[in-house]
Amino acid sequence: MAGRNKYAFIFIVLAILFQALSSIFNKYAANSLTGVSIVLILTNIFYVLKMVCLMLQAVVWQMALKNYELSFAYPFMSLVNFIILLASLLLFNEGITAANVLGLLAISAGVYFLAKDGAAI
């Protein structure tokens, strides 16, 4: 894409990070709720942080799409799965299975081939 900002790829990276943080905060919100009510959910700090991350993700994603074609940028969003898997292990003591690892390897191969044939970073 002509006229691309040389730092534009940072918008894709930020979109990935904000999307992953949104999911992590959502898990913290679910774990910290003492009951189920709309007031408890909307006043939960982790839920508020999740919504802030989603808003920021939307903004930086728009900036990414101004600089890259959707077919190039979108496959990188699958990298959120890596962050979530690592966070589930480190923050929530959830296990990692062979199926998780194989799935991430398949995702990685797909992203590599799509990026390789796509626009230069």
PyMOL commands that set and color helices and strands:
alter all, ss='L'
color gray80, all
select helices_A, chain A and resi 9-32+38-42+45-67+70-90+98-117
alter helices_A, ss='H'
color red, helices_A
deselect
rebuild
show_as cartoon
